[in-house]
Amino acid sequence: MIKIKTVLVRRDLFTEKYSNLSNGAFKLYIWLLELEYRYANNESDYFIRTNKQLAQDTNMSLSRINKSKRELVRCGLIEHWIDHVSHYRIKKPLGTALPKGQNRNN
């Protein structure tokens, strides 16, 4: 199991726009932020993780993972697509992109 020490979270997650976000979706979003930090890089702005791995990471059931992913996609916080494995991209609010050539691990 991966342990999280500190994660920076968008302030707008605490506004009215996301007030209906379920606890499971919020928890999954925090984990996806951490996984993006660990696995996305200069070559790609997405990362790969299986549902089983996410379930183990978050201590959530597979059905809860799937429901939470749909919720995060629907409210525009993540992109998710499947090409043999699940790919994830965290959608950034406008004006928050890192300068070209810089990644979160610098």
Summary of the structure (lengths in Angstrom):
residues: 106
radius of gyration: 13.5
end to end distance: 24.6
largest distance: 37.6
contacts: 245
relative contact order: 0.18
helix: 42%
strand: 11%
